[in-house]
Amino acid sequence: MADLSRFPRLARIHSPADLRRLPAEELPELAAELRQFLIESVAKSGGHFGAGLGVVELTVALHWLYDTPRDLIVWDVGHQCYPHKILTGRRDRIETIKKKDGLAPFPKREESEYDTFGVGHSSTSISAALGMAVAMQRRGEARKVVAVIGDGAMTAGMAFEALNHGGGLEPEPDLLVILNDNRMSISENVGAITRMYTRLLAGRGYQTLRERGKRLFPRSTAFGRFLKRWEESWKRLMALPSVLYEEMGFHYTGPIDGHDLPLLLRTLETLKGLKGRKLLHIVTVKGKGYPPAEKDQIEYHAVGPFDPATGVVRKPSARLSYTEVFSDWLCDMAAADPRLVGITPAMREGSGLVRFSRLFPERYFDVGIAEQHAVTFAAGLACEGLKPVVAIYSTFLQRAYDQLIHDVALQNLDVLFAIDRAGVVGPDGPTHAGAFDLSYLRCVPNMVIMAPADEAECRRMLSTGFLHPGPAAVRYPRGSGPGVKPEAGLATLPIGKAELRRRGRRIALLAFGAPLQAALEVGEALDLTVVNMRFVKPLDEALLAELATSHEALVTLEDNVVAGGAGSAVGEWMAREGLIMPLLQLGLPDRFLEQASREELLAEAGLDATGIRRALLERFGELLAASGEDRRLASA
């Protein structure tokens, strides 16, 4: 933990009540301490970084002015919440963030009464805050609700759905929306809304003139009223955000400098005294106060542990990550097939599209934080003969499930889903876990679903899915695999064919994707058959039939929830075939796994070699003992 003697004001803050005892003139010094404390803490623990640095002043202002937790602050995404956690009683545990049994990386209701709404996905804050404001209105409670939305979250349709709904409600709910405009999500923000903000921010001279004019010519004077009319006309001429939000029923204020703490305090205090719907537009710098993060806002969005004096210390990995395998394949396939187009919902870096975006800029589409649009946009491209590849995290594809079913699968359109971060993800916690994709994809007609066991297989599956005439999905885990080097070409796999990796006795282990390595270790130790199933849909029914007749029990292994997953597919096949034999389904449990390392979570779920062996001995102890006796007799 940091030496708190170096942070005398922050050391006195154990809750926002302590913060509110400070005089306003000390708040800038507190903000400076908070920023430095955040830099040093994240340097030790790693975590989301740039967005938190950008909202230090805003966080201080909100908790000083509002009576939290009675008044509610709803944070969007959660990338910005580290200063909030530090000021709300979790300062001394901040270095445990993203670690097993430590602080959650995002706001979490069970963790603190100050975390008013659990988040992790983008663009939910306005909807949740509106619901809270309406509930308070119905109860006649004079409490305040503030939604802080930023990091590109205003590019998502859900934010505008909430604004549209809230702007039409009567009587007006008492709600303040703060748009933290840093022109960044993880990558640079994209789209027409971003261009609109940029035009406004480019007019810094306008802001200076506006503020000086208000001081020199009060609105009570004739010339002051003229300046006000000129200002409104200028705004409409330039199509500034004020027009949009005012027309949607929100009183618009801004943009103002989000790092000018006295200005923030004055503005927020004024808005706090106003009833009804308000939107405050603040401008911040992502990574504010740490020069490397200001210079490279993408790299410092989230970081591992680093030396704060020099920047991020990269630990070189000898193995390709699955994301890098996808990146290389995408560029190679794009060079071979001009019909290929790549689509990402604001995850260029995370999903591995950086090199593709540079080599094939006219075939690269970042649609912003708009997963639903990404999938239906891909469907439209496929209708006209292009071959779209949607690169998306498993957890984010959940947001486009209706579009996947109705717009892609129902029409049997040729779209490949490259699903990253599938299965157990780790430090980002349950909001980012890819635990459900096999279950929600497997029930959709026309889908082909693949799960690679290693890097080379991942590349071949991507080619298989791309060349398949219909919707296909390849889901692969975070990080690296066992280290099998992919071949250079664009070879494919026969659809629906599994691979027998080891012929053993009595029990067959059917591994879907990443659990294969642990299955091989256990199979070798207990002399069991091990199959790399490869395809979740369609299953290799011919091989399953042979295994069912030559073995006494089947065991499925998957890094997906057991409910509705690959093991369920095998069970459904057995029921259709009228097969009655023991079936053990191993996978993720029917609960949300908290943040920890990937290895710790696999062990917790019983999907490492130790856990698999333990489950087999518990269920098939006598069978395995008999198998061992048979081996001893045979060797004698």
C-alpha positions as CSV (number, residue, x, y, z in Angstrom):
1,M,0.0,0.0,0.0
2,A,1.2,3.5,-0.7
3,D,2.7,5.6,2.0
4,L,-0.2,7.7,3.1
5,S,2.0,10.3,4.8
6,R,2.7,11.6,1.3
7,F,-1.1,12.1,0.8
8,P,-2.2,14.0,3.9
9,R,-5.6,15.1,2.7
10,L,-6.4,11.7,1.1
11,A,-5.4,9.9,4.2
12,R,-8.2,11.6,6.1
13,I,-10.9,10.5,3.6
14,H,-12.5,7.2,4.7
15,S,-15.9,8.1,3.1
16,P,-17.5,10.9,1.2
17,A,-18.7,12.3,4.5
18,D,-15.0,13.0,5.4
19,L,-14.5,14.6,2.0
20,R,-17.4,17.0,2.5
21,R,-15.7,18.3,5.7
22,L,-12.9,19.8,3.6
23,P,-13.2,23.4,2.6
24,A,-13.6,24.0,-1.1
25,E,-10.2,25.7,-1.4
26,E,-8.5,22.4,-0.4
27,L,-10.2,20.3,-3.1
28,P,-7.7,21.0,-5.9
29,E,-4.9,19.8,-3.6
30,L,-7.0,16.7,-2.7
31,A,-7.5,16.0,-6.4
32,A,-3.8,16.2,-7.1
33,E,-3.1,13.7,-4.3
34,L,-5.9,11.4,-5.6
35,R,-4.4,11.5,-9.1
36,Q,-0.9,10.6,-7.9
37,F,-2.3,7.9,-5.5
38,L,-4.1,6.4,-8.5
39,I,-1.0,6.4,-10.7
40,E,1.1,4.6,-8.0
41,S,-1.7,2.2,-7.1
42,V,-2.4,1.0,-10.7
43,A,1.3,0.9,-11.3
44,K,1.4,-1.9,-8.8
45,S,-1.8,-3.7,-9.5
46,G,-2.6,-3.0,-13.1
47,G,-6.1,-2.2,-14.3
48,H,-8.1,0.4,-16.1
49,F,-6.1,3.6,-16.0
50,G,-6.6,6.4,-18.4
51,A,-10.4,6.9,-17.9
52,G,-10.0,7.2,-14.1
53,L,-7.2,9.8,-14.4
54,G,-9.6,11.8,-16.6
55,V,-12.4,12.0,-14.0
56,V,-10.5,12.8,-10.8
57,E,-11.8,16.4,-10.5
58,L,-15.3,15.3,-11.5
59,T,-15.3,12.5,-8.9
60,V,-14.2,14.9,-6.1
61,A,-16.8,17.5,-7.1
62,L,-19.6,15.0,-7.2
63,H,-18.9,13.4,-3.8
64,W,-18.3,16.8,-2.2
65,L,-21.5,18.4,-3.5
66,Y,-23.9,15.5,-3.4
67,D,-25.0,13.6,-0.3
68,T,-23.8,10.2,-1.4
69,P,-24.9,7.5,-0.9
70,R,-28.4,9.0,-0.3
71,D,-27.9,10.8,-3.6
72,L,-27.1,8.4,-6.3
73,I,-24.2,8.5,-8.8
74,V,-24.4,5.9,-11.6
75,W,-21.2,5.3,-13.5
76,D,-21.2,4.1,-17.1
77,V,-19.0,1.2,-18.2
78,G,-17.0,1.4,-15.0
79,H,-13.6,2.2,-16.6
80,Q,-13.8,5.5,-14.7
81,C,-14.6,4.2,-11.3
82,Y,-11.3,3.8,-9.6
83,P,-11.2,7.3,-8.1
84,H,-14.8,6.7,-6.9
85,K,-13.7,3.5,-5.2
86,I,-10.8,5.3,-3.5
87,L,-13.0,8.0,-2.1
88,T,-15.7,5.6,-0.9
89,G,-13.9,3.5,1.7
90,R,-11.9,1.3,-0.5
91,R,-8.7,3.2,-0.7
92,D,-6.6,0.7,1.2
93,R,-7.8,-2.2,-0.9
94,I,-7.4,-0.6,-4.3
95,E,-4.3,-2.6,-5.1
96,T,-6.4,-5.8,-4.9
97,I,-8.6,-4.8,-7.8
98,K,-9.1,-7.5,-10.4
99,K,-7.5,-10.1,-8.2
100,K,-9.1,-13.1,-6.6
101,D,-11.1,-12.1,-3.5
102,G,-10.1,-8.5,-4.2
103,L,-12.1,-5.4,-5.4
104,A,-14.2,-5.8,-8.5
105,P,-12.9,-3.9,-11.5
106,F,-16.2,-2.2,-12.0
107,P,-19.0,-0.8,-9.7
108,K,-20.7,-3.7,-7.9
109,R,-23.7,-3.3,-5.7
110,E,-22.7,-6.1,-3.3
111,E,-19.3,-4.4,-2.7
112,S,-20.4,-1.0,-1.6
113,E,-23.5,1.1,-1.0
114,Y,-21.9,3.8,-3.1
115,D,-21.9,1.5,-6.1
116,T,-25.5,2.2,-7.0
117,F,-25.6,0.0,-10.2
118,G,-23.5,-2.9,-11.3
119,V,-21.9,-2.2,-14.7
120,G,-19.3,-3.6,-17.1
121,H,-21.0,-3.2,-20.4
122,S,-21.4,0.3,-21.9
123,S,-24.2,2.8,-22.2
124,T,-26.5,1.6,-19.3
125,S,-26.1,4.5,-17.0
126,I,-28.9,6.8,-18.3
127,S,-31.4,4.0,-18.4
128,A,-30.6,2.9,-14.9
129,A,-30.5,6.4,-13.5
130,L,-33.8,7.3,-15.2
131,G,-35.4,4.3,-13.5
132,M,-34.0,5.3,-10.1
133,A,-35.2,8.9,-10.6
134,V,-38.7,7.8,-11.6
135,A,-38.9,5.5,-8.6
136,M,-37.9,8.3,-6.2
137,Q,-40.4,10.6,-7.9
138,R,-43.2,8.1,-7.3
139,R,-42.2,7.8,-3.6
140,G,-42.0,11.6,-3.2
141,E,-38.4,11.5,-2.2
142,A,-36.2,14.6,-2.7
143,R,-33.0,12.8,-3.6
144,K,-30.7,13.5,-6.5
145,V,-29.6,11.1,-9.3
146,V,-26.6,11.6,-11.5
147,A,-25.6,9.5,-14.5
148,V,-21.9,9.8,-15.6
149,I,-21.5,8.6,-19.2
150,G,-18.3,8.7,-21.1
151,D,-15.5,6.6,-22.8
152,G,-17.5,6.5,-26.0
153,A,-20.7,5.2,-24.4
154,M,-22.8,7.9,-26.0
155,T,-22.2,6.3,-29.4
156,A,-24.5,3.4,-28.4
157,G,-28.2,3.3,-29.2
158,M,-29.2,2.4,-25.7
159,A,-28.1,5.8,-24.4
160,F,-30.3,7.6,-26.9
161,E,-33.2,5.2,-26.2
162,A,-33.0,6.4,-22.5
163,L,-32.7,10.0,-23.5
164,N,-35.7,9.7,-25.8
165,H,-37.8,8.1,-23.1
166,G,-36.7,10.4,-20.3
167,G,-37.2,13.5,-22.4
168,G,-40.8,12.6,-23.0
169,L,-41.8,11.8,-19.4
170,E,-44.2,14.0,-17.5
171,P,-43.8,15.1,-14.8
172,E,-40.1,15.6,-15.5
173,P,-37.9,13.2,-13.5
174,D,-35.1,15.0,-11.6
175,L,-32.1,13.6,-13.4
176,L,-28.6,15.0,-14.2
177,V,-26.7,13.4,-17.1
178,I,-23.0,14.2,-17.2
179,L,-21.4,13.6,-20.6
180,N,-17.7,13.1,-20.0
181,D,-16.4,13.9,-23.5
182,N,-12.8,12.6,-23.8
183,R,-13.2,11.7,-27.5
184,M,-12.1,8.1,-26.7
185,S,-13.6,4.8,-25.9
186,I,-10.8,2.1,-25.9
187,S,-9.9,3.3,-29.4
188,E,-10.7,6.7,-30.8
189,N,-14.5,7.4,-30.9
190,V,-16.1,7.1,-34.4
191,G,-19.2,8.3,-36.1
192,A,-21.2,11.4,-36.8
193,I,-21.9,12.2,-33.1
194,T,-18.2,12.3,-32.4
195,R,-17.7,14.6,-35.4
196,M,-20.4,16.9,-34.0
197,Y,-18.6,17.1,-30.6
198,T,-15.3,17.7,-32.4
199,R,-16.6,20.7,-34.3
200,L,-17.8,22.1,-31.0
201,L,-14.5,21.5,-29.2
202,A,-12.5,23.0,-32.1
203,G,-14.2,26.3,-31.4
204,R,-12.3,27.1,-28.2
205,G,-12.5,30.7,-29.2
206,Y,-16.2,30.5,-29.0
207,Q,-16.1,29.2,-25.4
208,T,-13.7,31.9,-24.3
209,L,-15.8,34.6,-25.9
210,R,-19.0,33.1,-24.4
211,E,-17.6,33.1,-20.8
212,R,-16.1,36.6,-21.1
213,G,-19.2,38.0,-22.6
214,K,-21.3,36.7,-19.8
215,R,-19.1,38.4,-17.2
216,L,-18.8,41.7,-19.1
217,F,-22.4,41.9,-20.3
218,P,-24.9,40.2,-17.9
219,R,-28.0,38.7,-19.3
220,S,-30.0,41.4,-17.6
221,T,-28.6,44.1,-19.9
222,A,-29.8,44.7,-23.5
223,F,-26.5,43.8,-25.0
224,G,-26.3,40.7,-22.8
225,R,-29.7,39.6,-24.1
226,F,-28.4,40.2,-27.7
227,L,-25.3,38.1,-27.0
228,K,-27.6,35.3,-25.7
229,R,-29.7,35.3,-28.9
230,W,-26.5,35.4,-31.0
231,E,-25.2,32.4,-29.0
232,E,-28.3,30.4,-29.6
233,S,-28.3,31.2,-33.4
234,W,-24.6,30.3,-33.6
235,K,-25.3,27.0,-31.9
236,R,-28.1,26.1,-34.3
237,L,-26.0,27.2,-37.3
238,M,-23.2,24.9,-36.3
239,A,-25.5,22.0,-35.3
240,L,-24.0,21.8,-31.8
241,P,-25.0,19.1,-29.3
242,S,-27.1,21.6,-27.4
243,V,-29.7,21.5,-30.2
244,L,-29.9,17.7,-30.0
245,Y,-30.3,17.4,-26.3
246,E,-32.5,20.5,-25.9
247,E,-34.9,19.1,-28.5
248,M,-34.9,15.8,-26.6
249,G,-36.1,17.6,-23.5
250,F,-32.9,18.1,-21.5
251,H,-31.6,21.4,-20.3
252,Y,-28.1,21.5,-21.9
253,T,-25.1,23.1,-20.2
254,G,-21.6,23.2,-21.6
255,P,-19.2,22.2,-22.8
256,I,-17.0,23.1,-19.8
257,D,-13.5,22.1,-18.8
258,G,-13.8,19.0,-16.7
259,H,-10.4,19.6,-15.1
260,D,-11.2,23.1,-13.8
261,L,-12.4,22.1,-10.4
262,P,-13.8,25.5,-9.2
263,L,-15.7,25.8,-12.5
264,L,-17.1,22.3,-12.1
265,L,-18.2,23.0,-8.5
266,R,-20.0,26.2,-9.5
267,T,-21.7,24.6,-12.5
268,L,-22.7,21.4,-10.6
269,E,-24.0,23.5,-7.7
270,T,-26.2,25.5,-10.0
271,L,-27.5,22.4,-11.7
272,K,-28.1,20.7,-8.4
273,G,-30.5,23.5,-7.5
274,L,-32.5,23.0,-10.7
275,K,-35.4,20.5,-11.0
276,G,-36.0,18.3,-14.0
277,R,-33.9,16.9,-16.8
278,K,-30.4,18.3,-17.2
279,L,-27.3,17.4,-19.3
280,L,-23.9,18.7,-18.5
281,H,-21.2,18.4,-21.2
282,I,-17.7,18.3,-19.8
283,V,-14.5,18.0,-21.7
284,T,-11.7,15.9,-20.2
285,V,-8.4,14.4,-21.2
286,K,-8.1,10.6,-20.9
287,G,-4.9,9.9,-18.9
288,K,-4.8,13.5,-17.5
289,G,-1.8,14.1,-15.3
290,Y,0.3,11.2,-16.4
291,P,2.2,12.2,-19.6
292,P,2.6,8.7,-21.1
293,A,-1.1,8.1,-20.7
294,E,-2.0,11.4,-22.2
295,K,0.3,10.8,-25.2
296,D,-0.9,7.2,-25.8
297,Q,-4.5,7.0,-24.6
298,I,-5.2,3.7,-26.3
299,E,-2.2,1.9,-24.8
300,Y,-3.0,3.2,-21.3
301,H,-6.7,2.6,-21.3
302,A,-5.9,-0.5,-19.3
303,V,-2.4,-1.6,-18.3
304,G,-0.6,-4.3,-16.4
305,P,1.7,-3.4,-13.5
306,F,4.3,-0.8,-14.6
307,D,7.0,1.5,-13.4
308,P,5.4,4.9,-12.9
309,A,8.7,6.6,-13.7
310,T,9.1,5.0,-17.1
311,G,5.7,3.6,-18.2
312,V,4.4,0.2,-18.9
313,V,6.9,-2.7,-18.6
314,R,5.9,-5.3,-21.2
315,K,6.5,-8.9,-20.4
316,P,7.3,-10.6,-23.7
317,S,5.5,-13.8,-24.4
318,A,7.0,-16.6,-26.4
319,R,3.5,-17.7,-27.5
320,L,1.0,-16.2,-29.9
321,S,-2.2,-15.2,-28.3
322,Y,-5.4,-16.4,-29.9
323,T,-6.2,-12.7,-30.7
324,E,-2.9,-12.5,-32.6
325,V,-3.7,-15.7,-34.5
326,F,-7.0,-14.2,-35.6
327,S,-5.2,-10.9,-36.6
328,D,-2.7,-12.7,-38.8
329,W,-5.4,-14.9,-40.3
330,L,-7.7,-11.9,-41.1
331,C,-4.9,-10.1,-43.0
332,D,-3.9,-13.2,-44.9
333,M,-7.5,-14.1,-45.8
334,A,-8.2,-10.5,-46.8
335,A,-5.3,-10.6,-49.2
336,A,-6.6,-13.8,-50.7
337,D,-10.3,-12.8,-50.9
338,P,-11.3,-9.3,-51.8
339,R,-14.8,-9.9,-50.5
340,L,-13.7,-10.0,-46.9
341,V,-14.6,-7.1,-44.7
342,G,-13.8,-6.7,-41.0
343,I,-16.2,-5.3,-38.4
344,T,-15.7,-4.4,-34.8
345,P,-17.9,-2.6,-32.2
346,A,-15.2,-0.3,-30.9
347,M,-12.8,-3.1,-30.0
348,R,-10.1,-2.6,-32.7
349,E,-7.2,-3.2,-30.3
350,G,-8.8,-5.9,-28.1
351,S,-10.1,-8.0,-31.0
352,G,-6.9,-7.7,-33.0
353,L,-7.9,-5.5,-36.0
354,V,-5.1,-2.9,-35.8
355,R,-3.0,-4.3,-38.6
356,F,-6.0,-5.1,-40.7
357,S,-7.3,-1.5,-40.3
358,R,-4.0,-0.2,-41.6
359,L,-3.6,-2.7,-44.5
360,F,-7.2,-2.6,-45.6
361,P,-8.7,0.7,-44.4
362,E,-11.5,0.6,-47.0
363,R,-12.6,-2.8,-45.8
364,Y,-12.4,-2.0,-42.1
365,F,-15.5,-0.8,-40.2
366,D,-15.5,0.3,-36.6
367,V,-19.2,0.9,-35.9
368,G,-18.7,2.3,-32.3
369,I,-20.2,0.8,-29.2
370,A,-23.1,-0.6,-31.2
371,E,-23.1,-4.4,-31.2
372,Q,-26.7,-4.7,-32.5
373,H,-25.9,-2.5,-35.5
374,A,-22.6,-4.4,-36.1
375,V,-24.4,-7.7,-36.6
376,T,-27.2,-6.3,-38.8
377,F,-24.7,-4.2,-40.8
378,A,-22.8,-7.5,-41.4
379,A,-26.1,-9.1,-42.6
380,G,-26.7,-6.3,-45.1
381,L,-23.1,-6.7,-46.4
382,A,-23.7,-10.4,-46.8
383,C,-26.9,-9.8,-48.7
384,E,-24.9,-8.1,-51.4
385,G,-22.2,-10.7,-51.7
386,L,-19.5,-9.5,-49.3
387,K,-18.0,-11.8,-46.7
388,P,-18.2,-10.0,-43.3
389,V,-16.2,-11.1,-40.3
390,V,-17.5,-9.7,-37.0
391,A,-14.7,-9.6,-34.5
392,I,-16.4,-9.4,-31.1
393,Y,-16.0,-10.5,-27.5
394,S,-18.2,-13.3,-26.3
395,T,-19.7,-11.1,-23.6
396,F,-20.5,-8.3,-26.1
397,L,-22.1,-10.6,-28.6
398,Q,-24.8,-11.2,-26.0
399,R,-26.0,-7.7,-26.7
400,A,-26.7,-8.5,-30.3
401,Y,-28.5,-11.8,-29.8
402,D,-31.8,-10.8,-31.5
403,Q,-29.9,-9.6,-34.5
404,L,-27.8,-12.8,-34.7
405,I,-31.0,-14.9,-34.8
406,H,-33.4,-12.8,-36.9
407,D,-31.0,-10.9,-39.2
408,V,-28.3,-13.4,-39.8
409,A,-29.3,-17.0,-38.9
410,L,-32.9,-16.9,-40.0
411,Q,-31.8,-15.7,-43.4
412,N,-28.9,-18.1,-43.5
413,L,-26.5,-15.3,-44.3
414,D,-22.8,-15.7,-44.8
415,V,-21.3,-14.1,-41.7
416,L,-18.4,-15.3,-39.7
417,F,-18.3,-14.5,-35.9
418,A,-14.8,-14.4,-34.5
419,I,-15.6,-14.6,-30.8
420,D,-12.8,-13.6,-28.6
421,R,-12.6,-13.9,-24.7
422,A,-14.8,-17.0,-24.8
423,G,-15.0,-19.2,-21.7
424,V,-13.2,-18.2,-18.5
425,V,-11.8,-14.7,-18.9
426,G,-10.3,-13.8,-15.5
427,P,-9.5,-10.5,-14.0
428,D,-12.3,-8.5,-15.6
429,G,-14.8,-10.5,-13.6
430,P,-18.3,-11.8,-14.4
431,T,-19.4,-8.9,-16.6
432,H,-16.8,-9.9,-19.1
433,A,-16.9,-13.7,-18.8
434,G,-17.6,-15.6,-22.0
435,A,-19.4,-18.3,-20.2
436,F,-22.6,-18.6,-22.2
437,D,-21.9,-18.4,-25.9
438,L,-22.0,-22.1,-26.6
439,S,-25.4,-22.3,-24.9
440,Y,-26.9,-19.3,-26.7
441,L,-25.4,-20.1,-30.1
442,R,-26.1,-23.8,-30.1
443,C,-29.9,-23.5,-30.1
444,V,-29.9,-21.2,-33.2
445,P,-30.6,-23.0,-36.5
446,N,-28.1,-22.8,-39.4
447,M,-25.2,-22.0,-37.1
448,V,-21.9,-23.9,-37.3
449,I,-20.0,-23.6,-34.0
450,M,-16.3,-24.4,-33.5
451,A,-14.0,-24.4,-30.5
452,P,-10.3,-24.7,-31.1
453,A,-8.0,-26.6,-28.8
454,D,-4.8,-24.8,-29.9
455,E,-3.5,-21.9,-32.0
456,A,-3.1,-23.9,-35.3
457,E,-6.6,-25.3,-35.0
458,C,-8.0,-21.8,-34.5
459,R,-6.5,-20.6,-37.8
460,R,-7.9,-23.6,-39.7
461,M,-11.3,-23.1,-38.1
462,L,-11.4,-19.4,-39.1
463,S,-10.8,-20.4,-42.7
464,T,-13.4,-23.2,-42.3
465,G,-16.0,-20.7,-41.0
466,F,-15.2,-18.1,-43.6
467,L,-15.6,-20.4,-46.5
468,H,-18.7,-22.1,-45.1
469,P,-21.8,-20.7,-47.0
470,G,-23.8,-19.6,-44.0
471,P,-23.4,-18.3,-40.4
472,A,-20.5,-19.7,-38.5
473,A,-18.8,-19.0,-35.2
474,V,-15.3,-19.7,-33.9
475,R,-15.0,-19.0,-30.2
476,Y,-11.5,-18.9,-28.6
477,P,-10.2,-18.0,-25.2
478,R,-8.3,-15.0,-23.9
479,G,-4.5,-15.2,-23.9
480,S,-2.3,-17.9,-25.5
481,G,-2.9,-21.6,-26.1
482,P,-0.6,-24.6,-25.6
483,G,1.9,-23.2,-28.2
484,V,1.1,-25.1,-31.4
485,K,2.4,-22.9,-34.2
486,P,-0.2,-22.1,-36.9
487,E,0.7,-23.1,-40.5
488,A,1.1,-20.4,-43.0
489,G,-1.7,-21.3,-45.4
490,L,-5.5,-21.1,-45.3
491,A,-6.3,-24.7,-44.8
492,T,-9.7,-25.8,-43.6
493,L,-11.2,-28.6,-41.5
494,P,-14.0,-31.0,-42.6
495,I,-17.1,-29.7,-40.9
496,G,-18.5,-31.8,-38.1
497,K,-15.4,-34.0,-37.8
498,A,-13.8,-34.6,-34.4
499,E,-10.2,-35.8,-33.8
500,L,-9.4,-38.9,-31.7
501,R,-6.3,-37.9,-29.8
502,R,-5.8,-40.9,-27.5
503,R,-7.3,-44.4,-27.5
504,G,-7.8,-45.6,-23.9
505,R,-10.2,-47.8,-21.9
506,R,-13.7,-47.7,-20.6
507,I,-14.2,-43.9,-20.3
508,A,-14.0,-41.4,-23.2
509,L,-13.2,-37.8,-22.4
510,L,-14.9,-35.5,-25.0
511,A,-13.1,-32.1,-24.9
512,F,-14.6,-29.0,-26.6
513,G,-11.8,-26.5,-27.1
514,A,-9.5,-25.2,-24.4
515,P,-10.0,-28.1,-21.9
516,L,-8.3,-30.6,-24.2
517,Q,-4.9,-30.1,-22.7
518,A,-6.1,-30.9,-19.2
519,A,-8.1,-33.9,-20.6
520,L,-5.0,-35.3,-22.3
521,E,-3.1,-35.1,-19.0
522,V,-5.8,-36.9,-17.1
523,G,-6.3,-39.4,-20.0
524,E,-2.7,-40.3,-19.9
525,A,-2.7,-40.8,-16.2
526,L,-5.8,-42.9,-16.1
527,D,-5.5,-44.6,-19.5
528,L,-8.7,-43.0,-20.9
529,T,-9.8,-42.2,-24.4
530,V,-9.5,-38.5,-25.3
531,V,-11.3,-36.8,-28.2
532,N,-10.8,-33.3,-29.5
533,M,-14.4,-32.6,-30.5
534,R,-13.7,-29.4,-32.4
535,F,-17.3,-28.9,-33.5
536,V,-20.1,-28.1,-31.0
537,K,-22.5,-27.9,-33.9
538,P,-22.7,-30.2,-35.8
539,L,-21.4,-32.9,-33.6
540,D,-19.4,-35.8,-35.0
541,E,-22.2,-38.3,-34.4
542,A,-20.5,-41.2,-36.2
543,L,-17.5,-41.0,-33.8
544,L,-19.9,-40.6,-30.8
545,A,-21.8,-43.7,-31.8
546,E,-18.5,-45.7,-32.0
547,L,-17.4,-44.4,-28.6
548,A,-20.7,-45.2,-27.0
549,T,-20.5,-48.8,-28.1
550,S,-16.8,-49.3,-27.1
551,H,-16.8,-47.4,-23.8
552,E,-18.7,-47.7,-20.6
553,A,-19.1,-44.0,-19.9
554,L,-18.7,-40.6,-21.6
555,V,-17.4,-37.4,-20.1
556,T,-17.8,-33.9,-21.7
557,L,-15.5,-31.0,-20.9
558,E,-16.1,-27.4,-21.9
559,D,-15.3,-23.9,-20.6
560,N,-18.9,-22.8,-20.9
561,V,-21.8,-23.2,-18.5
562,V,-23.0,-26.8,-18.4
563,A,-26.6,-25.7,-18.8
564,G,-27.4,-25.8,-22.5
565,G,-23.7,-26.2,-23.6
566,A,-21.7,-28.8,-25.5
567,G,-22.3,-31.5,-22.9
568,S,-26.0,-30.9,-23.2
569,A,-25.7,-31.4,-27.0
570,V,-24.1,-34.8,-26.4
571,G,-26.9,-35.7,-23.9
572,E,-29.6,-34.7,-26.4
573,W,-27.9,-36.8,-29.1
574,M,-27.9,-39.8,-26.7
575,A,-31.6,-39.3,-25.9
576,R,-32.4,-39.2,-29.6
577,E,-30.5,-42.4,-30.2
578,G,-32.0,-44.1,-27.2
579,L,-28.6,-44.7,-25.7
580,I,-28.5,-45.4,-21.9
581,M,-25.1,-45.0,-20.4
582,P,-23.4,-42.8,-17.8
583,L,-22.7,-39.3,-19.0
584,L,-20.7,-36.8,-16.8
585,Q,-20.9,-33.2,-18.0
586,L,-18.1,-31.0,-16.7
587,G,-18.1,-27.2,-17.3
588,L,-18.6,-23.9,-15.6
589,P,-21.0,-23.9,-12.7
590,D,-24.5,-22.4,-12.6
591,R,-23.2,-19.2,-10.9
592,F,-21.2,-16.1,-11.8
593,L,-17.5,-16.5,-11.2
594,E,-15.8,-13.5,-9.7
595,Q,-12.5,-11.9,-10.8
596,A,-9.4,-14.0,-10.5
597,S,-6.7,-15.2,-12.9
598,R,-7.8,-17.6,-15.6
599,E,-5.9,-20.4,-14.0
600,E,-7.5,-19.8,-10.6
601,L,-11.0,-19.7,-12.1
602,L,-10.4,-23.0,-14.1
603,A,-9.3,-24.6,-10.8
604,E,-12.3,-23.2,-9.0
605,A,-14.6,-24.6,-11.6
606,G,-12.9,-28.0,-11.6
607,L,-11.7,-27.7,-15.1
608,D,-8.0,-28.1,-14.5
609,A,-6.3,-31.5,-14.5
610,T,-6.7,-31.9,-10.7
611,G,-10.4,-31.0,-10.8
612,I,-11.1,-33.3,-13.7
613,R,-9.4,-36.2,-12.1
614,R,-11.2,-35.6,-8.8
615,A,-14.6,-35.5,-10.6
616,L,-13.8,-38.8,-12.4
617,L,-12.8,-40.6,-9.3
618,E,-15.9,-39.4,-7.4
619,R,-18.3,-40.5,-10.2
620,F,-16.4,-43.5,-11.7
621,G,-14.2,-44.6,-8.9
622,E,-15.1,-48.3,-9.1
623,L,-14.9,-48.3,-12.9
624,L,-11.5,-46.7,-12.8
625,A,-10.3,-49.1,-10.1
626,A,-11.4,-52.0,-12.2
627,S,-9.6,-50.6,-15.2
628,G,-6.4,-50.3,-13.1
629,E,-6.8,-53.9,-12.0
630,D,-7.2,-55.0,-15.6
631,R,-4.0,-53.2,-16.5
632,R,-2.1,-54.8,-13.7
633,L,-3.3,-58.3,-14.8
634,A,-2.5,-57.6,-18.4
635,S,1.0,-56.5,-17.5
636,A,1.5,-59.6,-15.3
